[in-house]
Amino acid sequence: MDRVLTLEFVRVTEAAAVKSGRLMGMGNKIGADQLAVDGMHSILSSVPVDGTVVIGEGELDEAPMLYIGEKVGAGGIPVDIAVDPLEGTNLVAKGQDGAIAVIAIAGKGSLLHAPDMYMEKLCVGPRAKGCIDLNMPVKENLRRIAEGLQRGIDDLTVVILGRERHADIIHECREAGARIKLISDGDVSPAVDVGIEGSGAHVLMGIGGAPEGVLGAAALKCLGGDMQARLIPYTEEERKRCEAMGITDVNKILTIDDLVKGDDCIFSATAVTNTPMMKGIQYFGSGARTSSVVMRYKSGTIRFVDTIHRFDNKAKWSVHI
């Protein structure tokens, strides 16, 4: 992929964030998500790629835009595209931190076409790469991660979705002495955080959405981090979807290279509300200011992009619900 595409994809997530951010705290998560989809789709259509959405807003009968299988882009190199126009719709509706607009791009056939089911995840940054094993107990993983980071377990901060299903993991982390940050929604943003020094997060573990797992894996691959995952099919239909993907053993551990294949991928995220590493959208008069991160695996670059958007004569930024 051409390196100039990195900034093209920043424009895509910026558009989704700027549009959806207008509804922060308004209690309208559906409206915010639709604005994000509209913004992302409008810019993505002009990007010079021959893209296929492999992770998106749902199947064709569930979503009019950014549906799985939709062809997007203005033509060019064939790529897989994974999107979450607004990760954290509840967070935006409530005006809470952690909401981002996200896109990941890789060569054709490189992104796992993860079905909409649950996935067990274990994510760490570069210094703990190779230290994790999803089959090992929580305490042993924490010990290995702490060793890789050259710190004690009591200096680790573990990010976990605050769900009943995580009661045992939370208990084991506390028993081991690790600190815990419970989040209410959205585990792509913390997957990015664990891969960046200084974010204050060191490990992400627990069960979340499989599509979000692929997006997190793309970010961690670009960051030099590590991830292991395992699909959790609860129904016979979900098991059949796993088999259709070639996964006959549902207990198989998926590595970061299973989730994101190949030697190149790009990840871009723009903060809608504040995250540990980025400021949320700031609106002022006839413009707005956005904070984004864009990464490319092949070049090893991680760029933080601070952008001021002037809305003068830019009808595309207007909000209509």
Beta strands, then each sheet from edge to edge (+ up, - down):
strand 1: 49-55
strand 2: 71-72
strand 3: 77-87
strand 4: 100-107
strand 5: 118-124
strand 6: 157-161
strand 7: 179-183
strand 8: 203-209
strand 9: 226-232
strand 10: 254-255
strand 11: 265-271
strand 12: 282-284
strand 13: 287-296
strand 14: 301-310
sheet 1: 2+ 1- 3- 4+ 11- 13+ 12-
sheet 2: 2+ 1- 3- 4+ 11- 13+ 14-
sheet 3: 7+ 6+ 8+ 5- 9+ 10-
end
